[in-house]
Amino acid sequence: MTLVQDPEAHPRPTRRHLAALVRQRSVRLAVLGWIAANALVFAVAGDRLPFDWPTAAARTPVGHLVDANLGIVEVLLLTALVWRLTRKRTVPNLADRAPERSVAARETLLLLLYGAAGLGLGFILARLAGWHPFGLHLAGSIYGTHEHVSRAESIAWAAYNLVVYAVVPLLVFRRRYSAAALNLRSSNRRADTVLVGVILLIESLVQLAALNPQIFELTAPQLALGVPLTFALYLAGAVLPAMIFVYAILVPRFLRLTGSTATTVILGGLTYTALHVWDAWAIFNSPGNAALSVAFLLLTYFAPGIFKTVLTVRTGNAWVHVWAYHALAPHTLADTPHLVHVFHLK
């Protein structure tokens, strides 16, 4: 199969290539969707949001929108930097790593249905245990500690996500595809290492400047125990599940089916967002709250999701986003205080 010429795949984008990118329907729809999410918040939220966000309780809805839009600006700037840093590399065509179109379509549909079933089962099992539904984030991540998150819930959440979204899909697909076909092997370790270092440094500085993480309020013993605990738990419960399910398996198939890097990046962002639908702060008890929840799920996770896809597409290595933009910053940096609280570390 010959893919449609993809203007944004040019190693050194020019104004002509950028103009062609903007003309793509998927890009226009993504921009309209982002604008619609902002407009919906203005129309529905009023003076305050209904969410339980302890670390952001003082922010107004407008303030949260400012944060979200600054976040996507940061992602666009980081994307430009990634293009710059990878401009001399031979960028792999991930579509060639996927099977022929009909097989890719079937595998994609089945995997998406499996992911939806995983979210449904995670909701049922967690609620039966009296816990928050199992999504890609442990309750209390990002927006603050929830007093009622237990050690058992944290461990069960990580184990469930690791098995459902990482272990099972990997076992199934490794029977038919190589590690390289699943974006699990680097074709240029030196270049990948440089890219990881640059992005990790920038993202860590942004996190420190913008979020003022509470990690600096922890004692030395709490850091000694909390940092490795947070790294391991979130690696199992959030990072590896996203890497395998979305960036190792789905992204090459998205590219095979669409023939467009931009559309693939957008689909990667939407899939990553969907896996967070059960975030503990989301409320679906009324049409207005449900609309606000969907809007803020998009405003919170779409931009990080597309950037993780960009890193994967430009390197052909799903591990790059793990170390550059997920496991260490933000999760270990931002969520260590949360797990110190949950596990009562002294």
C-alpha positions as CSV (number, residue, x, y, z in Angstrom):
1,M,0.0,0.0,0.0
2,T,1.3,3.5,-0.9
3,L,0.4,6.1,1.6
4,V,-0.8,9.5,0.6
5,Q,2.0,12.1,0.6
6,D,2.1,13.5,4.1
7,P,3.1,17.2,4.1
8,E,3.9,17.3,7.8
9,A,6.4,14.4,7.4
10,H,8.8,16.7,5.6
11,P,12.1,16.8,7.7
12,R,12.2,20.6,7.6
13,P,8.7,22.0,7.5
14,T,8.3,25.2,5.4
15,R,5.4,27.6,5.2
16,R,4.0,25.5,2.4
17,H,4.1,22.4,4.4
18,L,2.6,24.1,7.4
19,A,-0.2,25.5,5.2
20,A,-0.9,22.0,3.9
21,L,-1.0,20.7,7.5
22,V,-3.6,23.3,8.5
23,R,-5.7,22.4,5.5
24,Q,-6.1,18.8,6.7
25,R,-9.7,18.1,7.9
26,S,-8.5,16.4,11.0
27,V,-6.4,19.4,12.1
28,R,-9.3,21.8,11.5
29,L,-11.7,19.5,13.5
30,A,-9.2,19.3,16.3
31,V,-8.8,23.1,16.4
32,L,-12.6,23.5,16.4
33,G,-13.0,20.9,19.1
34,W,-10.5,22.7,21.3
35,I,-12.3,26.0,20.7
36,A,-15.6,24.4,21.5
37,A,-14.3,23.0,24.8
38,N,-13.2,26.5,25.8
39,A,-16.5,28.0,24.8
40,L,-18.4,25.3,26.7
41,V,-16.6,26.1,29.9
42,F,-17.4,29.8,29.5
43,A,-21.0,28.9,28.9
44,V,-21.6,26.4,31.6
45,A,-19.1,26.8,34.4
46,G,-20.3,30.1,35.9
47,D,-18.1,31.3,38.8
48,R,-16.7,28.0,39.8
49,L,-16.1,24.4,38.7
50,P,-17.9,21.5,40.4
51,F,-14.7,19.4,40.6
52,D,-12.8,18.3,43.7
53,W,-9.4,19.8,42.9
54,P,-7.7,20.5,46.3
55,T,-4.5,21.8,44.8
56,A,-6.3,24.1,42.4
57,A,-9.3,25.2,44.5
58,A,-8.4,28.9,44.3
59,R,-8.3,29.0,40.5
60,T,-11.3,30.4,38.7
61,P,-12.7,28.6,35.5
62,V,-11.0,31.3,33.5
63,G,-7.8,30.6,35.3
64,H,-8.1,26.9,34.5
65,L,-8.7,27.7,30.8
66,V,-5.6,29.9,30.7
67,D,-3.6,27.0,32.2
68,A,-5.0,24.6,29.6
69,N,-4.3,26.9,26.7
70,L,-0.8,27.6,27.9
71,G,-0.3,23.8,28.2
72,I,-1.1,23.3,24.5
73,V,1.1,26.2,23.5
74,E,3.9,24.5,25.4
75,V,3.2,21.2,23.6
76,L,3.3,23.0,20.2
77,L,6.6,24.6,21.1
78,L,8.0,21.2,22.3
79,T,6.7,19.6,19.0
80,A,8.6,22.2,17.0
81,L,11.7,21.5,19.1
82,V,11.3,17.7,18.5
83,W,11.1,18.4,14.7
84,R,14.3,20.4,15.0
85,L,16.2,17.8,17.0
86,T,15.1,15.0,14.7
87,R,15.5,16.8,11.4
88,K,18.7,14.9,10.3
89,R,17.4,11.5,11.4
90,T,15.8,9.0,9.1
91,V,12.3,9.1,10.5
92,P,10.8,5.6,10.3
93,N,7.5,5.1,8.5
94,L,5.4,3.5,11.3
95,A,2.7,2.5,8.8
96,D,5.2,-0.1,7.4
97,R,5.2,-1.7,10.9
98,A,1.5,-2.3,10.8
99,P,-0.2,-5.1,8.8
100,E,-2.0,-4.5,5.6
101,R,-5.0,-2.2,5.8
102,S,-7.9,-4.7,6.4
103,V,-6.0,-6.5,9.1
104,A,-5.0,-3.2,10.7
105,A,-8.6,-2.0,10.7
106,R,-9.8,-5.2,12.3
107,E,-7.0,-5.1,15.0
108,T,-7.7,-1.4,15.7
109,L,-11.4,-2.0,16.1
110,L,-10.9,-5.0,18.4
111,L,-8.3,-3.2,20.5
112,L,-10.5,-0.2,21.0
113,L,-13.4,-2.4,21.9
114,Y,-11.1,-4.2,24.3
115,G,-10.0,-0.9,25.8
116,A,-13.6,0.2,26.3
117,A,-14.4,-3.2,28.0
118,G,-11.3,-2.7,30.2
119,L,-12.7,0.7,31.3
120,G,-16.1,-0.8,31.9
121,L,-14.8,-3.8,33.9
122,G,-12.5,-1.4,35.8
123,F,-15.5,0.6,36.8
124,I,-17.5,-2.4,38.0
125,L,-14.7,-4.1,40.0
126,A,-13.5,-0.9,41.6
127,R,-17.0,0.2,42.6
128,L,-17.7,-3.3,44.1
129,A,-14.6,-2.8,46.2
130,G,-15.8,0.6,47.3
131,W,-13.0,2.3,45.3
132,H,-12.8,4.9,42.5
133,P,-13.2,3.4,39.0
134,F,-10.0,2.3,37.5
135,G,-8.8,4.7,34.8
136,L,-5.3,5.6,33.6
137,H,-4.8,7.8,36.7
138,L,-4.9,6.9,40.3
139,A,-7.5,9.0,42.2
140,G,-5.8,12.2,43.4
141,S,-3.3,12.5,40.6
142,I,-2.6,15.9,39.2
143,Y,-5.3,17.9,41.0
144,G,-4.6,16.9,44.6
145,T,-4.7,14.2,47.3
146,H,-8.0,12.5,48.0
147,E,-8.2,11.5,51.7
148,H,-10.1,8.3,50.9
149,V,-7.5,6.6,48.6
150,S,-6.2,3.5,50.3
151,R,-3.0,1.5,49.9
152,A,-5.1,-1.5,48.6
153,E,-6.8,0.7,46.0
154,S,-3.5,2.1,44.8
155,I,-1.9,-1.3,44.4
156,A,-5.1,-2.8,42.8
157,W,-5.3,0.1,40.4
158,A,-1.7,-0.4,39.2
159,A,-2.0,-4.2,38.9
160,Y,-5.3,-4.0,37.0
161,N,-4.0,-1.4,34.5
162,L,-0.7,-3.2,34.0
163,V,-2.4,-6.5,33.2
164,V,-5.3,-5.2,31.1
165,Y,-3.6,-2.5,29.1
166,A,0.0,-3.7,28.9
167,V,0.6,-7.4,29.7
168,V,-2.4,-8.9,27.8
169,P,-2.1,-6.8,24.7
170,L,1.7,-7.3,24.6
171,L,1.4,-11.0,24.9
172,V,-1.2,-11.2,22.2
173,F,0.6,-8.9,19.7
174,R,4.1,-10.2,20.3
175,R,3.0,-13.6,19.0
176,R,2.6,-12.0,15.6
177,Y,4.8,-8.9,15.6
178,S,8.4,-8.2,16.4
179,A,9.6,-5.7,19.1
180,A,10.6,-3.3,16.3
181,A,7.2,-3.6,14.7
182,L,5.7,-2.6,18.1
183,N,7.9,0.5,18.5
184,L,9.8,-1.2,21.4
185,R,13.3,-1.1,19.9
186,S,15.4,2.0,19.3
187,S,16.9,2.5,15.8
188,N,19.2,5.3,17.1
189,R,19.9,5.0,20.8
190,R,22.2,8.0,21.0
191,A,19.8,10.3,19.3
192,D,16.9,9.0,21.4
193,T,19.0,9.6,24.6
194,V,19.7,13.2,23.6
195,L,16.1,13.8,22.8
196,V,15.0,12.3,26.1
197,G,17.4,14.4,28.0
198,V,16.4,17.7,26.4
199,I,12.7,17.2,26.7
200,L,12.9,15.8,30.2
201,L,14.9,18.8,31.3
202,I,12.5,21.3,29.8
203,E,9.4,19.6,31.0
204,S,10.9,19.3,34.6
205,L,11.6,23.0,34.6
206,V,8.1,23.8,33.4
207,Q,6.6,21.6,36.0
208,L,8.7,23.2,38.7
209,A,7.8,26.7,37.6
210,A,4.1,26.2,36.8
211,L,2.9,23.7,39.3
212,N,5.1,24.4,42.3
213,P,5.0,20.7,43.2
214,Q,4.8,19.8,46.9
215,I,7.6,17.3,46.6
216,F,9.9,20.0,48.1
217,E,7.9,20.0,51.3
218,L,8.7,16.3,51.9
219,T,11.3,15.2,54.4
220,A,14.4,13.2,53.3
221,P,13.0,9.9,54.6
222,Q,9.7,10.5,52.8
223,L,11.6,11.3,49.5
224,A,13.8,8.2,49.9
225,L,10.7,6.0,50.1
226,G,8.2,8.0,48.2
227,V,10.2,8.7,45.0
228,P,10.9,5.0,44.1
229,L,7.4,4.0,45.2
230,T,5.8,6.6,43.0
231,F,8.0,5.8,40.1
232,A,7.2,2.1,40.3
233,L,3.5,2.4,41.0
234,Y,2.8,4.9,38.2
235,L,5.1,3.0,35.8
236,A,2.9,0.0,36.3
237,G,-0.5,1.7,36.5
238,A,-0.2,4.6,34.0
239,V,3.0,4.7,32.0
240,L,3.4,1.2,30.7
241,P,-0.3,0.7,30.0
242,A,-0.4,3.9,27.9
243,M,2.9,3.0,26.1
244,I,1.8,-0.5,25.1
245,F,-1.8,0.1,24.4
246,V,-1.6,3.4,22.5
247,Y,2.0,4.1,21.4
248,A,3.3,0.6,20.7
249,I,0.2,-1.0,19.1
250,L,-2.4,1.6,18.1
251,V,-0.2,4.4,16.7
252,P,1.2,2.4,13.7
253,R,-2.2,1.2,12.9
254,F,-3.7,4.7,13.0
255,L,-1.0,5.7,10.5
256,R,-1.7,2.8,8.3
257,L,-5.4,3.5,8.2
258,T,-5.2,7.3,7.8
259,G,-2.1,7.8,5.8
260,S,-1.6,11.1,7.8
261,T,0.8,11.8,10.5
262,A,-1.3,14.7,11.8
263,T,-4.4,12.5,12.0
264,T,-2.5,9.8,13.7
265,V,-1.2,12.3,16.3
266,I,-4.7,13.6,16.9
267,L,-6.1,10.1,17.3
268,G,-3.3,9.3,19.7
269,G,-4.3,12.3,21.8
270,L,-8.0,11.3,21.8
271,T,-7.3,7.7,22.7
272,Y,-5.0,8.8,25.6
273,T,-7.7,11.2,26.8
274,A,-10.4,8.5,26.7
275,L,-8.3,6.2,29.0
276,H,-8.7,8.9,31.7
277,V,-12.5,9.0,31.6
278,W,-12.8,7.7,35.1
279,D,-10.5,10.3,36.7
280,A,-11.8,10.7,40.3
281,W,-12.6,14.4,39.8
282,A,-14.9,13.9,36.8
283,I,-18.6,14.2,37.6
284,F,-21.4,12.7,35.4
285,N,-24.4,13.3,37.6
286,S,-26.0,16.0,35.4
287,P,-25.7,17.1,31.8
288,G,-23.9,20.3,32.7
289,N,-21.3,18.5,35.0
290,A,-20.9,15.8,32.4
291,A,-20.2,18.4,29.7
292,L,-17.7,20.2,31.9
293,S,-16.0,16.9,32.7
294,V,-15.6,15.9,29.1
295,A,-14.3,19.4,28.3
296,F,-11.7,19.3,31.0
297,L,-10.7,15.8,30.2
298,L,-9.9,17.0,26.7
299,L,-8.3,20.2,28.0
300,T,-6.1,18.2,30.4
301,Y,-5.0,15.2,28.5
302,F,-5.4,15.8,24.7
303,A,-2.2,18.0,24.5
304,P,0.0,15.5,26.4
305,G,-1.5,12.7,24.4
306,I,-0.6,14.3,21.1
307,F,2.9,15.1,22.2
308,K,3.6,11.5,23.3
309,T,2.4,10.5,19.8
310,V,4.7,13.0,18.2
311,L,7.7,11.6,20.1
312,T,6.7,8.1,19.0
313,V,6.2,9.0,15.3
314,R,9.4,11.0,15.1
315,T,11.6,8.3,16.7
316,G,9.8,5.1,16.1
317,N,10.5,4.3,19.7
318,A,7.6,4.2,22.2
319,W,10.1,4.2,25.1
320,V,11.2,7.8,24.3
321,H,8.0,9.4,25.7
322,V,8.2,7.2,28.8
323,W,11.4,8.7,30.0
324,A,11.1,12.2,28.4
325,Y,7.5,13.0,29.2
326,H,5.7,10.6,31.5
327,A,7.4,8.5,34.1
328,L,9.6,11.1,35.7
329,A,8.0,14.4,34.7
330,P,5.2,14.8,35.5
331,H,4.3,11.7,37.5
332,T,7.3,11.1,39.9
333,L,7.8,14.8,40.3
334,A,4.1,15.7,40.8
335,D,2.6,12.6,42.4
336,T,5.2,11.6,45.0
337,P,3.5,13.7,47.7
338,H,0.2,12.0,46.9
339,L,1.7,8.5,47.5
340,V,3.5,9.6,50.6
341,H,0.1,10.6,51.9
342,V,-1.7,7.4,50.7
343,F,1.0,5.1,52.2
344,H,1.4,7.2,55.3
345,L,5.2,7.5,54.9
346,K,7.0,9.2,57.7
